[in-house]
Structures are given as C-alpha cells and as structure tokens.
Amino acid sequence: MAPQRQNDTLTLALVGDIMMGTIYPSMKLPANDGRNLFDDVKGLLRSADIAAGNLEGTVFDGPATTKKKGPNSYAFRTPAKYMYNLVDAGFDFVGVANNHASDFGEEGRQGTFRNLKDAGIAYAGRRGECEYAVVERNGLKVAFTQFGHNMGTLNLMNYDEVKRVVGEMRRNADIVVVSFHGGAEGRAFTHVPHKMETAFGENRGDVEKFAHTAIDAGADVVYGHGPHVPRAAELYKDKPVFYSLGNFCSPYEFSLKEVSGYAPVAVVKLDGNGRFLGGRTHSFKQTTGTGPRIDSGNAAAKLIRDLSRSDFPDSKLTIDETGELGVKF
C-alpha cells in the first residue's frame, strides 16, 4: 500500500488551448514577440506548484505544412523563440495530443518536442512516444498525460488504452492528472451532451464517458479543451472534472466572440493522496491580438457555474459567482 501523504499539498493551474500566433499561411503575430501575452495571468500561473495547458499547433522554425488545404483546414506554426513566453509564464507541462500537433508533419512534431525539452517543459500525448510525463513537486511525483482523437495520439475513444496508460501512471506517481482534446466545437456546444460528439465529419469522443473511465482507472484530476468554449465541471467519485477550459491564449485564427473569448484558469488544490481540497476558476477574457486579460466581471466563472448546475445537477461540486470551488456535503 502506498504511504498516506495527507500533509503534503499540491496546487495546479490548468488552462485550455494555447496558440501564441502563427507565421503560416500568413504572418499573424502579436507585438513584442508575444512577450506581453501572459502579463495579466503569469502571476497566477507562477504561484501554482505546477501550471499545465494544451499546446495547439507547433512551436518551431521549419518548412511549409504538408497538411491538405481546405475551408476548415488550418495549420499553426509559432516561431521557436516564442517558447520563452511559455517558460516566462510559468508553464511546466503541455499536452500535444490535439488536431494541430501534426500540422507540419514529423519534422514539426519533433522540432516542437526538442524545443519543449530544451525549455524544460514536460509534454505528453503521443502513443508509444511520449505517453505521459512525471513532474516532481513538493516531494510528490505528479504524472500528466493528454488524450485526443487524431492519428498517433492517445485516443480518448479507446477505453482500453485509457485504462492502460492511466493505470501505469497510477503505479508510478503519487498524483495523476489527465487532460483531453475532444468534443464538438463552437458557441453552440457549451453543454456536455452525455453522448458521442462529432465535428467536421469525425468522431470527437464521449467526453463524459472518457473522464469517468480515466478516474475509474486512477486519475485524480481530469480537464479538457477542444470545443473552444468553456464547459461544465463536476465531481465524479470526489475527483474534479473540467469538461472544457476553452481558448486560453489564441490571439489570432480563432473566433473570440462572446463565450469563445472566455479564458478561464482552473486552480485546484489537492492533498498528497490526490484528495480534492478546493480551488477556484479565475476569469480572463481575450480580444484579437492579445492574450488573456483579467475579467473583473467573472464571466467565465459564472458561465461554468451555470453550465455545471444545468449539466450535472447532482454533482457535489459547488461553484460560486467568483469561481470559488468547494464540495457540497
């Protein structure tokens, strides 16, 4: 039996999609090489023991994309020097199991992975290559992974794979954190539908079944992204699940209208055994050309609160209008 570690604590700062700008197919980059993108939020990210999110696209210097062009085909290539911005903001882990990690083929993936490794940022999400990563903090081994729906990624619809990977993480770490890139996309899809979802003709998973499978296999925290909007949160077997944290830093190429511009940060506090102790969803907003900016109106927190009450009315998770997270007894 693993030793009981209630006296140890861990604080996680979790965010959604990060795409800091692209030079393909045309130059769409923020001012000052993006060094001000995270000005409003990096204090919060740095204050957490570990900050994690989804790296949407590639961060490397290389050739043109091999991706087929079409009306719904996008390819993101952020200059390699922008990796500094992630380091400066305080990121410790990023997931790479998403539909833009392979925009520039094998060269783009490997170039991005090299740059992440050189920057000291852990990454995971590719089957047989980087299935999970372990970050050590406060005397605790914290394992991270990410599942997606694209070829080569750990697949959120392959429940045997979910059980295998999460089970291995559970055996090799004190705390297990699982993220996923799945669900339908856009402002019409803020609700968790409790069934399989599709987008652009492809299956994007039953995100609720995935999250519950991951927790049953040993995950302590599950968080999602992919719909480009925030979604509900719940407690499943006393473990927190955030079904989508939306767009976090996407100054170009993404719609930022209305709820698509909400950029929440979910801060979760756990004890050394992975027991949920509380936290808060902090509200930020984006506009074109900027990163996440403080939203004093708490719009993201209120939206997540309302969606959670609607989609998971029996959940023991409580969320107030400031985003404070608690447990209903």
N, C-alpha and C positions, 0 to 999 in steps of 0.2 A: 504493500500500500504506500502511495506517495505521502511524504510528510505534510502535515497540515500547516499552512502558512498564512493564517488569518491576519497576522500583524503586519505583513508586507502589503503595500498598496501600489496600484499602478493606475495612471491616468492616460487615457488615449484620446487624441484629437483626430476625428475621422471626417474626410471630405469626399466629394464626388469627383467629377471629371476635370482634368487639368490639361489644357492645350494652350500654351502661352503665346501663340502666334505662329504663322507659317510663312514660308517663302515659296510655297508651291500651291497652285499653279501661278500665283502672283504674290508679290511682296505685301503681306499684311502683318506687320509687326508693331508692337507698342513702342512708345517713346522710351528713350534712355535704355535701350536693350532690355526692356521689361523689368528693370531693377526696382520699379515702384509698384509693380503689380500687387505685391503682398503687403504693402505698407500698413494697411489697416488691420491685418489679421495675423501677422507673423508673431506679435507678442503673445497671442493666444496659443498659436501652434508651438512656439518655443517653450511655453510654460508647461505643456504636457510632457509626460515622460517619453511618449512616442507619438509622432504625427504620421498619418498614412492617408493615401488617396489613390485615385486611378489616373495613370498617365495615358492620356488619349492621344495616340499618334507616336511619332518618332522624335528623338532629340539627337541629331547627328548631322554631319556635313557629308553629302554624298550625291549620287546621280538622281536622275528623274525617276518618277514612280513607274512601276510595272503594272499598276492597277488599271483595269479596264475603265474607260471613261463612260459616263452616262449621266442622266439627270439626277440620280441620287447617289452618285459616286463622288466621294471626297477623299483627298489624300493630304495628310498633315506632316510637314517636316519643319520642325523648330530648330534653329541653329544650335550647335553643340554648346556654345558659350552660355546659352540660357540655363544650362544645368546649374550654374551658380545661383540662379534665383531660387531654385528648389532647396538648395543647401542653405542659403541665407534665410529662407522662410522657416526652416526647421524640420523639413521632411526627412523621415527615417526609412520609410517603406513606400513603394508604389507598386500597384498591380499592373500587369502587362497582358492580361487575358481579355482583350477587347477587340472590336472590329476595325481598329486603326493601327494596331501594333505592327501589322504586316503591310502597311501602305507602300513601303519601299522594299518589300521582299526580305530575303535573308540578310542582305547587306545592311538594310535599315534596322532590322531587329538586333543584329549582332553589334552594329555601331552604337545603338542606343544602350544595349546592355553593357558594353565596355565603358561608355561614358557614365552610366549609373554606378558601376563598380568603382571607377576612378574617383567619383564624387563621394563614395561611402554611403550610398543609398541602396538599401536592400530592395529586391524585386522578385516577383514570382508570378506564375500563371501558365507556363508552357509545359505541356505533357512531356515527361521524360527528359526535360532540360533544366527547368527551374520550377519545380512543383511547389516548393514552399521555402521560406526563409525564416531564420531564427534571429531575433534581435534581443540582446540581453540588457535588462534594466533593473535596477534596484534588487539585484540578486536573483532575478526571475528570468527564465527563458520564455520568450514570447514568440510563438510561431504565427506567421502570416502566410496566407495564400489568396489567390483570386481565381474564380471560375468564369467562363464566358460561353459563347455559343458559336465561335468560329473554329475553323480547322486548325489544329495544332494547339489549341488552348485546352486547359482542363475544362471539361464540358459540364455545365450545370444541369443538363438533362440526363447525364449518365450517373444514376444514383449509386451504382456500384463503385464508380470512380470517386464520387464524393466520399463514400464510406471509407474507401481505401486510403485516400490522401489525408482526410481529416483524422482517421484512426492512427495513421503514422505520426502525424503532428502531435496528437494527444499523448502518444508514447514517448515523445522526445522533447516535450515542452511543459512548462507549468501553466501557461495560458495560451489558448488557441483563438485566433481572430481570422474570420473568413469573409472575404468580400466577393461580390459577383457583379458582372456586367450583363444585365438581362432585362426583359420586359419590353413592352411596346413603347413607342417614342412620341413625345409631344404633349401639348397642353390638354388634349382630350383624354390623357391617360394618367391622371394623377391618382386614380383609385387602384388599389390592388384587386384584381378581378377574381382571385381564388381559382384560377384555371390557367391552362396553357395560353401564352400570348404569341402573337406574330407581328412582324414589322417588315415591310418591303419584301413580302413573299417568303420569309424564312421564320422558322420557329425561334422564339426568344425565351422559352422556358416557362415553367410554372414556378414563379419565384417563391411563393409561399411554401410549396412542397420542397423546393430546394433548401430553403432556410431551415425548415423543420428537420429535414434529413441531416443537414450539417450539424445541427445542435444535438440530435439524437446520436450522432457519431462522435461527439466530443467537443464541438465548438462552444466557446464562451460568449463570443460576440459575432454577429453577422451584420454586414452593412452592404448596401447595393448602390448602383448607379447605372446609367444607360438610358432611362426614359427622358433625360434632360429636364426633368421637373422633380421637385420633392414629392415623396410619398409618405404613407403612414409608417408608424413604428409600433412595435408590440413587445411584450414579454412572452416568450414561449419557454415553458419549463424554467421560469425565472431568469432566462437569458435574453438580453436585448437584441432586437432585430430592427434595423432601419432599412426599409424597402427601397428607398432611393434618396440619395443626398443631392441629386440633380447636378447642374453645372456649377463648378466651383470657381474655376479660372479659365474663361474661354472668351477672350476679348474680341475675337473675330471668328467668322464662319459658322457661328451658332446663333440661333434666334434667342434673344434675351428679352423678348416681350413678356410682360406680365409675370406669371409664376416661373417662366423659363429663366428669368433673370435672378431668381432667388438662389442664394449660395450659402446654405446652412453649414455650420460646423457642429458635429455631434461630439461632445466631450463626455466620456464615460469613465467612471471610477470603479475599479474592481479591487477586491482583496487578493491576497496571494494565491488563493484557491480558485480565482476566477469568478467569485460571487459578486453580483452587481450591487454596488453601493449607492448609485445615483449618478447625477450628471446634469448636463444642460445642452439644449440645442441653441446655439448662438446664431443670430440672424445677420446676414450680409446680403447685399444686392450688387449686381453687375450692370454696367452700361457698356456700349461698344467702345473698345479701346482701353478699357480699364480692367483692373482686377476686382476682387470682392471688396466692397466698401461697407462700413458699419451702417446698419439699418436700425435707427433708434425706435422705429415703429414695430419692430419684432415681427415683420410679416411672415417670414419663413417659419418661425416658431409657432405662430398662430395657425398657419396652414397645416403644419404637421400635426398639431394638436387636434384640429378639426377632422382631418383625414383619419387619424388614429381612432378617434371616438366613433367615426362612421364605419370604418372598415374592420375594426377589431373591438367591438363594444364590450366584450367580456375580458379583455386583457387587463392585467393588474398594473400595467404601466400607467403612470399619471404624468401629464404634461400641462404646465400652466401657461398663461399667455406670455410670460417672459422666457419660456423654454425650459424651465426647471423640470428635471426628470425625477420621479420618485416611484414608490411601489404602494399600491393600494392593498390594505390589509382587511 
